[in-house]
Amino acid sequence: MKSLRLETEMKVPFFDLTPQFSLIEEEIKSAMNEVFKTQQFIMGPQIEGLEKAIAGYCRTRYAVGVASGSDALILSLMSAGIGPGDEVMLPPFTFFATAGSVSRLGAIPVFIDIDQETYNIDPSRIAEKITPKTKAIIPVHLYGQCADMDPILQIAKDKRLYVIEDAAQALGAEYRLRPDSNGRRAGQIGDLGCFSFYPTKNLGAFGDAGMVVTDNPNLAEKVRLLRVHGSQPKYFHKTIGMNSRLDTIQAAILLVKFKYLEKWTEERQKKANRYQALFHDILSKVEGVKLPVIQYENRHIFHQYVIRVPKRDDLRKFLTEQGVGTDIYYPLPLHLQECFSFLKHRQGDFPVSEKAADETLALPIFPELTEEQQVRVVDRIRAFYGKL
Ligand SMILES: *Cc1c(COP(=O)(O)O)cnc(C)c1O
């Protein structure tokens, strides 16, 4: 009786950072204390430490710490000289910042529909939308899996376009075509790579933070300059930038957490494998349930574990009642957002994105998620379809 009660009452949060914090609390506190003692809150030595660590991890020559992932996108676009009237291609099924950063600079977001299996930009739809105004492509490595980069790089080379990777969800992900080939890391594949350390990302700060990575010394130098109002030396301004420095305290915290990133990523991958096994019978019995698809031999870091399901909204309501947390990334594609009404898009313009917005559901995935919790999640999904 007792165990039955426990089972029915077991709650599974969609996401929980507290177990991670209790594991590293002392280390974090002492790293923060270092910063307090020196009082070097702006551009302290931890910034360069983190930049070195992230450049090494992404296998790029340069990394520049900035205030957020959104700013990483804006500064990357600025460093590529993108401005009013320029066209930038990107998928409509992504976080708002991918397109917002383009608009903030007066450039025009040109949406390209996604692949229905990976939810990433569909490279075969890019060429037809290129105009003389096209300047860049922003592929998004959604949920932690790299977009299909080779065809994108080919188009970019032919048409002389910049490729700016929105790798905010994909730190450590790899684009790998064959088992025996060397993978290329998210961020090192295009001209510039943008990362976010928003607290819920795989490497999360205690606030906002971001990073731009690149192999190009000119672009790296431009981003460095732009993040400090274009000032060099101090109070002499070469160009109009913005204030987008990464806080020293955030860098200190991220340096501590970085040591655990590989381990946490492996844990996420284990949870993904376990979901796959647990879903076995549901897949054969319920039509229309689709698990994440790994393209080629990619290294997927499972920032999110997103499934496609019939009756998504009813399922989500049921799971909430059962104490199972879920989320939707993203409920409304960007071409249908009110703020982009001036682009004059309509329902039906990007059907693959619209369908994904209606049918996908993100399940709990984080390094400390237990087997019991995963069993519970899938069991409740099974119960929902059982009573249909
Ligand atoms: C999180 C995220 C961003 C923005 O990062 P912030 O640090 O929140 O500004 C941009 N693009 C994608 C795809 C993201 O997931």
The ligand as a Gaussian input file, in Angstrom:
#p B3LYP/6-31G(d) Opt

LIG

0 1
 C       18.831000      30.736000     -25.232000
 C       18.870000      31.009000     -26.661000
 C       19.289000      32.239000     -27.195000
 C       19.506000      33.473000     -26.376000
 O       20.329000      33.375000     -25.301000
 P       20.176000      34.368000     -24.073000
 O       21.432000      34.097000     -23.299000
 O       18.938000      33.994000     -23.327000
 O       20.125000      35.758000     -24.579000
 C       19.381000      32.377000     -28.562000
 N       19.062000      31.373000     -29.388000
 C       18.642000      30.182000     -28.929000
 C       18.311000      29.107000     -29.904000
 C       18.512000      29.964000     -27.557000
 O       18.073000      28.783000     -27.123000

